Amino acid sequence: MSKKNYDNHNRWRNKTVVFRVSAEEDLHLEALVKLTGLTKQDYIIRRLLCRNVVV
């Protein structure tokens, strides 16, 4: 059995969501994530759940 992975808030994340993007979309996403100072995972989750992302 593999070791459980916890996030920065000590929550166990046991589901994986994967999607593909183009090279241009990846550059755009990376730039947006860098501006916020969040992790890519936290940024994507906040955007998908329509939560505010403060820069």
PQR file of N, CA, C, O and H, with PARSE charges and radii, in Angstrom:
ATOM      1  N   MET A   1       0.849  -1.178   0.000 -0.4000 1.5000
ATOM      2  CA  MET A   1       0.000   0.000   0.000 -0.0000 2.0000
ATOM      3  C   MET A   1       0.895   1.241   0.000  0.5500 1.7000
ATOM      4  O   MET A   1       1.883   1.298   0.732 -0.5500 1.4000
ATOM      5  N   SER A   2       0.548   2.229  -0.818 -0.4000 1.5000
ATOM      6  CA  SER A   2       1.377   3.426  -0.909 -0.0000 2.0000
ATOM      7  C   SER A   2       1.083   4.390   0.239  0.5500 1.7000
ATOM      8  O   SER A   2       0.032   4.331   0.878 -0.5500 1.4000
ATOM      9  H   SER A   2      -0.255   2.184  -1.413  0.4000 1.0000
ATOM     10  N   LYS A   3       2.040   5.272   0.475 -0.4000 1.5000
ATOM     11  CA  LYS A   3       1.934   6.260   1.541 -0.0000 2.0000
ATOM     12  C   LYS A   3       0.880   7.305   1.164  0.5500 1.7000
ATOM     13  O   LYS A   3       0.796   7.714   0.006 -0.5500 1.4000
ATOM     14  H   LYS A   3       2.893   5.320  -0.044  0.4000 1.0000
ATOM     15  N   LYS A   4       0.073   7.737   2.146 -0.4000 1.5000
ATOM     16  CA  LYS A   4      -0.938   8.757   1.892 -0.0000 2.0000
ATOM     17  C   LYS A   4      -0.253  10.108   1.691  0.5500 1.7000
ATOM     18  O   LYS A   4       0.697  10.442   2.399 -0.5500 1.4000
ATOM     19  H   LYS A   4       0.141   7.405   3.087  0.4000 1.0000
ATOM     20  N   ASN A   5      -0.740  10.873   0.726 -0.4000 1.5000
ATOM     21  CA  ASN A   5      -0.200  12.198   0.456 -0.0000 2.0000
ATOM     22  C   ASN A   5      -1.153  13.258   0.984  0.5500 1.7000
ATOM     23  O   ASN A   5      -2.334  13.272   0.639 -0.5500 1.4000
ATOM     24  H   ASN A   5      -1.512  10.601   0.151  0.4000 1.0000
ATOM     25  N   TYR A   6      -0.635  14.136   1.816 -0.4000 1.5000
ATOM     26  CA  TYR A   6      -1.426  15.210   2.376 -0.0000 2.0000
ATOM     27  C   TYR A   6      -1.033  16.523   1.727  0.5500 1.7000
ATOM     28  O   TYR A   6       0.125  16.710   1.354 -0.5500 1.4000
ATOM     29  H   TYR A   6       0.325  14.124   2.096  0.4000 1.0000
ATOM     30  N   ASP A   7      -1.998  17.447   1.588 -0.4000 1.5000
ATOM     31  CA  ASP A   7      -1.683  18.752   1.012 -0.0000 2.0000
ATOM     32  C   ASP A   7      -1.178  19.690   2.100  0.5500 1.7000
ATOM     33  O   ASP A   7      -0.938  19.259   3.228 -0.5500 1.4000
ATOM     34  H   ASP A   7      -2.938  17.296   1.892  0.4000 1.0000
ATOM     35  N   ASN A   8      -1.013  20.979   1.769 -0.4000 1.5000
ATOM     36  CA  ASN A   8      -0.477  21.960   2.713 -0.0000 2.0000
ATOM     37  C   ASN A   8      -1.395  22.224   3.902  0.5500 1.7000
ATOM     38  O   ASN A   8      -0.962  22.781   4.910 -0.5500 1.4000
ATOM     39  H   ASN A   8      -1.208  21.329   0.852  0.4000 1.0000
ATOM     40  N   HIS A   9      -2.656  21.828   3.788 -0.4000 1.5000
ATOM     41  CA  HIS A   9      -3.615  22.038   4.871 -0.0000 2.0000
ATOM     42  C   HIS A   9      -3.926  20.736   5.588  0.5500 1.7000
ATOM     43  O   HIS A   9      -4.949  20.619   6.262 -0.5500 1.4000
ATOM     44  H   HIS A   9      -3.008  21.376   2.968  0.4000 1.0000
ATOM     45  N   ASN A  10      -3.045  19.762   5.442 -0.4000 1.5000
ATOM     46  CA  ASN A  10      -3.136  18.448   6.090 -0.0000 2.0000
ATOM     47  C   ASN A  10      -4.406  17.688   5.704  0.5500 1.7000
ATOM     48  O   ASN A  10      -4.954  16.933   6.508 -0.5500 1.4000
ATOM     49  H   ASN A  10      -2.214  19.857   4.894  0.4000 1.0000
ATOM     50  N   ARG A  11      -4.870  17.895   4.466 -0.4000 1.5000
ATOM     51  CA  ARG A  11      -6.017  17.154   3.954 -0.0000 2.0000
ATOM     52  C   ARG A  11      -5.509  16.050   3.041  0.5500 1.7000
ATOM     53  O   ARG A  11      -4.579  16.248   2.260 -0.5500 1.4000
ATOM     54  H   ARG A  11      -4.425  18.508   3.813  0.4000 1.0000
ATOM     55  N   TRP A  12      -6.122  14.909   3.150 -0.4000 1.5000
ATOM     56  CA  TRP A  12      -5.730  13.794   2.301 -0.0000 2.0000
ATOM     57  C   TRP A  12      -6.446  13.928   0.969  0.5500 1.7000
ATOM     58  O   TRP A  12      -7.676  13.950   0.914 -0.5500 1.4000
ATOM     59  H   TRP A  12      -6.878  14.748   3.785  0.4000 1.0000
ATOM     60  N   ARG A  13      -5.673  14.017  -0.101 -0.4000 1.5000
ATOM     61  CA  ARG A  13      -6.222  14.134  -1.449 -0.0000 2.0000
ATOM     62  C   ARG A  13      -6.054  12.790  -2.136  0.5500 1.7000
ATOM     63  O   ARG A  13      -4.940  12.411  -2.496 -0.5500 1.4000
ATOM     64  H   ARG A  13      -4.674  13.999  -0.056  0.4000 1.0000
ATOM     65  N   ASN A  14      -7.160  12.062  -2.322 -0.4000 1.5000
ATOM     66  CA  ASN A  14      -7.052  10.719  -2.872 -0.0000 2.0000
ATOM     67  C   ASN A  14      -7.596  10.597  -4.295  0.5500 1.7000
ATOM     68  O   ASN A  14      -7.650   9.490  -4.829 -0.5500 1.4000
ATOM     69  H   ASN A  14      -8.065  12.370  -2.029  0.4000 1.0000
ATOM     70  N   LYS A  15      -7.996  11.688  -4.914 -0.4000 1.5000
ATOM     71  CA  LYS A  15      -8.503  11.659  -6.292 -0.0000 2.0000
ATOM     72  C   LYS A  15      -7.545  12.417  -7.203  0.5500 1.7000
ATOM     73  O   LYS A  15      -6.990  13.443  -6.812 -0.5500 1.4000
ATOM     74  H   LYS A  15      -7.952  12.588  -4.480  0.4000 1.0000
ATOM     75  N   THR A  16      -7.355  11.916  -8.400 -0.4000 1.5000
ATOM     76  CA  THR A  16      -6.492  12.562  -9.379 -0.0000 2.0000
ATOM     77  C   THR A  16      -7.343  12.979 -10.569  0.5500 1.7000
ATOM     78  O   THR A  16      -8.149  12.201 -11.079 -0.5500 1.4000
ATOM     79  H   THR A  16      -7.806  11.082  -8.718  0.4000 1.0000
ATOM     80  N   VAL A  17      -7.149  14.233 -11.006 -0.4000 1.5000
ATOM     81  CA  VAL A  17      -7.839  14.749 -12.177 -0.0000 2.0000
ATOM     82  C   VAL A  17      -6.762  15.176 -13.168  0.5500 1.7000
ATOM     83  O   VAL A  17      -5.849  15.925 -12.820 -0.5500 1.4000
ATOM     84  H   VAL A  17      -6.495  14.866 -10.591  0.4000 1.0000
ATOM     85  N   VAL A  18      -6.876  14.693 -14.410 -0.4000 1.5000
ATOM     86  CA  VAL A  18      -5.855  14.968 -15.418 -0.0000 2.0000
ATOM     87  C   VAL A  18      -6.527  15.525 -16.663  0.5500 1.7000
ATOM     88  O   VAL A  18      -7.596  15.064 -17.064 -0.5500 1.4000
ATOM     89  H   VAL A  18      -7.618  14.085 -14.693  0.4000 1.0000
ATOM     90  N   PHE A  19      -5.889  16.523 -17.273 -0.4000 1.5000
ATOM     91  CA  PHE A  19      -6.370  17.038 -18.550 -0.0000 2.0000
ATOM     92  C   PHE A  19      -5.188  17.531 -19.358  0.5500 1.7000
ATOM     93  O   PHE A  19      -4.130  17.831 -18.803 -0.5500 1.4000
ATOM     94  H   PHE A  19      -5.020  16.897 -16.947  0.4000 1.0000
ATOM     95  N   ARG A  20      -5.363  17.617 -20.662 -0.4000 1.5000
ATOM     96  CA  ARG A  20      -4.294  18.026 -21.561 -0.0000 2.0000
ATOM     97  C   ARG A  20      -4.506  19.457 -22.017  0.5500 1.7000
ATOM     98  O   ARG A  20      -5.639  19.907 -22.189 -0.5500 1.4000
ATOM     99  H   ARG A  20      -6.222  17.374 -21.113  0.4000 1.0000
ATOM    100  N   VAL A  21      -3.394  20.175 -22.213 -0.4000 1.5000
ATOM    101  CA  VAL A  21      -3.434  21.537 -22.730 -0.0000 2.0000
ATOM    102  C   VAL A  21      -2.387  21.679 -23.828  0.5500 1.7000
ATOM    103  O   VAL A  21      -1.445  20.892 -23.912 -0.5500 1.4000
ATOM    104  H   VAL A  21      -2.473  19.809 -22.073  0.4000 1.0000
ATOM    105  N   SER A  22      -2.567  22.694 -24.665 -0.4000 1.5000
ATOM    106  CA  SER A  22      -1.575  22.964 -25.710 -0.0000 2.0000
ATOM    107  C   SER A  22      -0.365  23.662 -25.082  0.5500 1.7000
ATOM    108  O   SER A  22      -0.403  24.063 -23.919 -0.5500 1.4000
ATOM    109  H   SER A  22      -3.332  23.334 -24.597  0.4000 1.0000
ATOM    110  N   ALA A  23       0.692  23.799 -25.853 -0.4000 1.5000
ATOM    111  CA  ALA A  23       1.899  24.479 -25.365 -0.0000 2.0000
ATOM    112  C   ALA A  23       1.587  25.929 -25.011  0.5500 1.7000
ATOM    113  O   ALA A  23       2.088  26.442 -24.010 -0.5500 1.4000
ATOM    114  H   ALA A  23       0.723  23.473 -26.798  0.4000 1.0000
ATOM    115  N   GLU A  24       0.772  26.587 -25.815 -0.4000 1.5000
ATOM    116  CA  GLU A  24       0.408  27.979 -25.557 -0.0000 2.0000
ATOM    117  C   GLU A  24      -0.444  28.097 -24.291  0.5500 1.7000
ATOM    118  O   GLU A  24      -0.242  29.006 -23.486 -0.5500 1.4000
ATOM    119  H   GLU A  24       0.366  26.170 -26.628  0.4000 1.0000
ATOM    120  N   GLU A  25      -1.392  27.180 -24.119 -0.4000 1.5000
ATOM    121  CA  GLU A  25      -2.229  27.184 -22.917 -0.0000 2.0000
ATOM    122  C   GLU A  25      -1.394  26.932 -21.673  0.5500 1.7000
ATOM    123  O   GLU A  25      -1.648  27.520 -20.622 -0.5500 1.4000
ATOM    124  H   GLU A  25      -1.556  26.441 -24.773  0.4000 1.0000
ATOM    125  N   ASP A  26      -0.395  26.060 -21.787 -0.4000 1.5000
ATOM    126  CA  ASP A  26       0.485  25.781 -20.660 -0.0000 2.0000
ATOM    127  C   ASP A  26       1.271  27.020 -20.257  0.5500 1.7000
ATOM    128  O   ASP A  26       1.390  27.315 -19.068 -0.5500 1.4000
ATOM    129  H   ASP A  26      -0.188  25.582 -22.641  0.4000 1.0000
ATOM    130  N   LEU A  27       1.804  27.742 -21.220 -0.4000 1.5000
ATOM    131  CA  LEU A  27       2.539  28.973 -20.914 -0.0000 2.0000
ATOM    132  C   LEU A  27       1.627  29.993 -20.239  0.5500 1.7000
ATOM    133  O   LEU A  27       2.024  30.642 -19.271 -0.5500 1.4000
ATOM    134  H   LEU A  27       1.708  27.502 -22.186  0.4000 1.0000
ATOM    135  N   HIS A  28       0.419  30.132 -20.743 -0.4000 1.5000
ATOM    136  CA  HIS A  28      -0.541  31.072 -20.167 -0.0000 2.0000
ATOM    137  C   HIS A  28      -0.902  30.676 -18.734  0.5500 1.7000
ATOM    138  O   HIS A  28      -0.933  31.522 -17.840 -0.5500 1.4000
ATOM    139  H   HIS A  28       0.096  29.605 -21.529  0.4000 1.0000
ATOM    140  N   LEU A  29      -1.174  29.390 -18.521 -0.4000 1.5000
ATOM    141  CA  LEU A  29      -1.505  28.888 -17.192 -0.0000 2.0000
ATOM    142  C   LEU A  29      -0.351  29.099 -16.223  0.5500 1.7000
ATOM    143  O   LEU A  29      -0.559  29.552 -15.097 -0.5500 1.4000
ATOM    144  H   LEU A  29      -1.148  28.703 -19.247  0.4000 1.0000
ATOM    145  N   GLU A  30       0.866  28.775 -16.652 -0.4000 1.5000
ATOM    146  CA  GLU A  30       2.042  28.954 -15.796 -0.0000 2.0000
ATOM    147  C   GLU A  30       2.211  30.419 -15.391  0.5500 1.7000
ATOM    148  O   GLU A  30       2.544  30.710 -14.242 -0.5500 1.4000
ATOM    149  H   GLU A  30       1.035  28.407 -17.566  0.4000 1.0000
ATOM    150  N   ALA A  31       1.984  31.341 -16.328 -0.4000 1.5000
ATOM    151  CA  ALA A  31       2.110  32.774 -16.028 -0.0000 2.0000
ATOM    152  C   ALA A  31       1.070  33.201 -14.996  0.5500 1.7000
ATOM    153  O   ALA A  31       1.386  33.943 -14.066 -0.5500 1.4000
ATOM    154  H   ALA A  31       1.714  31.105 -17.261  0.4000 1.0000
ATOM    155  N   LEU A  32      -0.163  32.739 -15.156 -0.4000 1.5000
ATOM    156  CA  LEU A  32      -1.219  33.091 -14.206 -0.0000 2.0000
ATOM    157  C   LEU A  32      -0.928  32.530 -12.817  0.5500 1.7000
ATOM    158  O   LEU A  32      -1.118  33.213 -11.811 -0.5500 1.4000
ATOM    159  H   LEU A  32      -0.420  32.136 -15.912  0.4000 1.0000
ATOM    160  N   VAL A  33      -0.470  31.294 -12.769 -0.4000 1.5000
ATOM    161  CA  VAL A  33      -0.142  30.672 -11.487 -0.0000 2.0000
ATOM    162  C   VAL A  33       0.986  31.441 -10.809  0.5500 1.7000
ATOM    163  O   VAL A  33       0.927  31.689  -9.605 -0.5500 1.4000
ATOM    164  H   VAL A  33      -0.315  30.739 -13.586  0.4000 1.0000
ATOM    165  N   LYS A  34       2.001  31.816 -11.561 -0.4000 1.5000
ATOM    166  CA  LYS A  34       3.146  32.532 -11.006 -0.0000 2.0000
ATOM    167  C   LYS A  34       2.727  33.883 -10.416  0.5500 1.7000
ATOM    168  O   LYS A  34       3.253  34.300  -9.384 -0.5500 1.4000
ATOM    169  H   LYS A  34       2.049  31.615 -12.540  0.4000 1.0000
ATOM    170  N   LEU A  35       1.785  34.561 -11.068 -0.4000 1.5000
ATOM    171  CA  LEU A  35       1.301  35.848 -10.572 -0.0000 2.0000
ATOM    172  C   LEU A  35       0.613  35.736  -9.221  0.5500 1.7000
ATOM    173  O   LEU A  35       0.708  36.649  -8.400 -0.5500 1.4000
ATOM    174  H   LEU A  35       1.358  34.221 -11.907  0.4000 1.0000
ATOM    175  N   THR A  36      -0.071  34.640  -8.983 -0.4000 1.5000
ATOM    176  CA  THR A  36      -0.829  34.489  -7.740 -0.0000 2.0000
ATOM    177  C   THR A  36       0.023  34.036  -6.565  0.5500 1.7000
ATOM    178  O   THR A  36      -0.302  34.317  -5.412 -0.5500 1.4000
ATOM    179  H   THR A  36      -0.148  33.899  -9.650  0.4000 1.0000
ATOM    180  N   GLY A  37       1.116  33.334  -6.855 -0.4000 1.5000
ATOM    181  CA  GLY A  37       1.931  32.800  -5.766 -0.0000 2.0000
ATOM    182  C   GLY A  37       1.372  31.510  -5.183  0.5500 1.7000
ATOM    183  O   GLY A  37       1.912  30.977  -4.213 -0.5500 1.4000
ATOM    184  H   GLY A  37       1.381  33.105  -7.792  0.4000 1.0000
ATOM    185  N   LEU A  38       0.293  31.009  -5.771 -0.4000 1.5000
ATOM    186  CA  LEU A  38      -0.289  29.747  -5.322 -0.0000 2.0000
ATOM    187  C   LEU A  38       0.404  28.588  -6.016  0.5500 1.7000
ATOM    188  O   LEU A  38       1.147  28.774  -6.980 -0.5500 1.4000
ATOM    189  H   LEU A  38      -0.146  31.442  -6.559  0.4000 1.0000
ATOM    190  N   THR A  39       0.148  27.389  -5.510 -0.4000 1.5000
ATOM    191  CA  THR A  39       0.597  26.220  -6.254 -0.0000 2.0000
ATOM    192  C   THR A  39      -0.330  26.060  -7.444  0.5500 1.7000
ATOM    193  O   THR A  39      -1.442  26.588  -7.441 -0.5500 1.4000
ATOM    194  H   THR A  39      -0.456  27.238  -4.727  0.4000 1.0000
ATOM    195  N   LYS A  40       0.110  25.346  -8.449 -0.4000 1.5000
ATOM    196  CA  LYS A  40      -0.733  25.132  -9.625 -0.0000 2.0000
ATOM    197  C   LYS A  40      -2.022  24.415  -9.226  0.5500 1.7000
ATOM    198  O   LYS A  40      -3.101  24.757  -9.710 -0.5500 1.4000
ATOM    199  H   LYS A  40       1.014  24.917  -8.451  0.4000 1.0000
ATOM    200  N   GLN A  41      -1.909  23.432  -8.353 -0.4000 1.5000
ATOM    201  CA  GLN A  41      -3.086  22.697  -7.894 -0.0000 2.0000
ATOM    202  C   GLN A  41      -4.076  23.621  -7.208  0.5500 1.7000
ATOM    203  O   GLN A  41      -5.266  23.588  -7.519 -0.5500 1.4000
ATOM    204  H   GLN A  41      -1.033  23.154  -7.960  0.4000 1.0000
ATOM    205  N   ASP A  42      -3.603  24.449  -6.274 -0.4000 1.5000
ATOM    206  CA  ASP A  42      -4.497  25.357  -5.564 -0.0000 2.0000
ATOM    207  C   ASP A  42      -5.142  26.363  -6.514  0.5500 1.7000
ATOM    208  O   ASP A  42      -6.327  26.669  -6.381 -0.5500 1.4000
ATOM    209  H   ASP A  42      -2.635  24.475  -6.021  0.4000 1.0000
ATOM    210  N   TYR A  43      -4.368  26.878  -7.472 -0.4000 1.5000
ATOM    211  CA  TYR A  43      -4.902  27.832  -8.435 -0.0000 2.0000
ATOM    212  C   TYR A  43      -6.018  27.201  -9.271  0.5500 1.7000
ATOM    213  O   TYR A  43      -7.089  27.790  -9.420 -0.5500 1.4000
ATOM    214  H   TYR A  43      -3.406  26.629  -7.580  0.4000 1.0000
ATOM    215  N   ILE A  44      -5.774  26.022  -9.807 -0.4000 1.5000
ATOM    216  CA  ILE A  44      -6.755  25.361 -10.661 -0.0000 2.0000
ATOM    217  C   ILE A  44      -8.014  25.013  -9.865  0.5500 1.7000
ATOM    218  O   ILE A  44      -9.125  25.208 -10.357 -0.5500 1.4000
ATOM    219  H   ILE A  44      -4.904  25.544  -9.686  0.4000 1.0000
ATOM    220  N   ILE A  45      -7.857  24.509  -8.659 -0.4000 1.5000
ATOM    221  CA  ILE A  45      -9.021  24.168  -7.836 -0.0000 2.0000
ATOM    222  C   ILE A  45      -9.857  25.407  -7.557  0.5500 1.7000
ATOM    223  O   ILE A  45     -11.081  25.365  -7.673 -0.5500 1.4000
ATOM    224  H   ILE A  45      -6.954  24.351  -8.259  0.4000 1.0000
ATOM    225  N   ARG A  46      -9.211  26.509  -7.190 -0.4000 1.5000
ATOM    226  CA  ARG A  46      -9.956  27.740  -6.910 -0.0000 2.0000
ATOM    227  C   ARG A  46     -10.697  28.237  -8.141  0.5500 1.7000
ATOM    228  O   ARG A  46     -11.848  28.664  -8.043 -0.5500 1.4000
ATOM    229  H   ARG A  46      -8.216  26.543  -7.096  0.4000 1.0000
ATOM    230  N   ARG A  47     -10.053  28.187  -9.288 -0.4000 1.5000
ATOM    231  CA  ARG A  47     -10.715  28.647 -10.520 -0.0000 2.0000
ATOM    232  C   ARG A  47     -11.873  27.729 -10.901  0.5500 1.7000
ATOM    233  O   ARG A  47     -12.934  28.209 -11.300 -0.5500 1.4000
ATOM    234  H   ARG A  47      -9.118  27.840  -9.367  0.4000 1.0000
ATOM    235  N   LEU A  48     -11.685  26.431 -10.784 -0.4000 1.5000
ATOM    236  CA  LEU A  48     -12.741  25.493 -11.148 -0.0000 2.0000
ATOM    237  C   LEU A  48     -13.956  25.602 -10.225  0.5500 1.7000
ATOM    238  O   LEU A  48     -15.091  25.402 -10.658 -0.5500 1.4000
ATOM    239  H   LEU A  48     -10.823  26.041 -10.460  0.4000 1.0000
ATOM    240  N   LEU A  49     -13.717  25.916  -8.971 -0.4000 1.5000
ATOM    241  CA  LEU A  49     -14.817  26.026  -8.006 -0.0000 2.0000
ATOM    242  C   LEU A  49     -15.330  27.463  -7.893  0.5500 1.7000
ATOM    243  O   LEU A  49     -16.086  27.776  -6.973 -0.5500 1.4000
ATOM    244  H   LEU A  49     -12.796  26.078  -8.619  0.4000 1.0000
ATOM    245  N   CYS A  50     -14.930  28.335  -8.816 -0.4000 1.5000
ATOM    246  CA  CYS A  50     -15.388  29.728  -8.870 -0.0000 2.0000
ATOM    247  C   CYS A  50     -15.103  30.486  -7.578  0.5500 1.7000
ATOM    248  O   CYS A  50     -15.914  31.299  -7.137 -0.5500 1.4000
ATOM    249  H   CYS A  50     -14.316  28.080  -9.564  0.4000 1.0000
ATOM    250  N   ARG A  51     -13.955  30.218  -6.978 -0.4000 1.5000
ATOM    251  CA  ARG A  51     -13.518  30.963  -5.804 -0.0000 2.0000
ATOM    252  C   ARG A  51     -12.596  32.079  -6.261  0.5500 1.7000
ATOM    253  O   ARG A  51     -11.946  31.974  -7.301 -0.5500 1.4000
ATOM    254  H   ARG A  51     -13.295  29.557  -7.336  0.4000 1.0000
ATOM    255  N   ASN A  52     -12.543  33.141  -5.481 -0.4000 1.5000
ATOM    256  CA  ASN A  52     -11.692  34.268  -5.844 -0.0000 2.0000
ATOM    257  C   ASN A  52     -10.216  33.892  -5.785  0.5500 1.7000
ATOM    258  O   ASN A  52      -9.783  33.155  -4.899 -0.5500 1.4000
ATOM    259  H   ASN A  52     -13.071  33.225  -4.636  0.4000 1.0000
ATOM    260  N   VAL A  53      -9.461  34.408  -6.736 -0.4000 1.5000
ATOM    261  CA  VAL A  53      -8.018  34.256  -6.745 -0.0000 2.0000
ATOM    262  C   VAL A  53      -7.462  35.659  -6.620  0.5500 1.7000
ATOM    263  O   VAL A  53      -7.605  36.472  -7.533 -0.5500 1.4000
ATOM    264  H   VAL A  53      -9.813  35.007  -7.455  0.4000 1.0000
ATOM    265  N   VAL A  54      -6.824  35.950  -5.484 -0.4000 1.5000
ATOM    266  CA  VAL A  54      -6.310  37.290  -5.212 -0.0000 2.0000
ATOM    267  C   VAL A  54      -4.832  37.340  -5.564  0.5500 1.7000
ATOM    268  O   VAL A  54      -4.058  36.460  -5.188 -0.5500 1.4000
ATOM    269  H   VAL A  54      -6.708  35.290  -4.742  0.4000 1.0000
ATOM    270  N   VAL A  55      -4.453  38.391  -6.296 -0.4000 1.5000
ATOM    271  CA  VAL A  55      -3.053  38.567  -6.684 -0.0000 2.0000
ATOM    272  C   VAL A  55      -2.414  39.568  -5.759  0.5500 1.7000
ATOM    273  O   VAL A  55      -1.230  39.872  -5.901 -0.5500 1.4000
ATOM    274  H   VAL A  55      -5.082  39.106  -6.601  0.4000 1.0000
TER
END
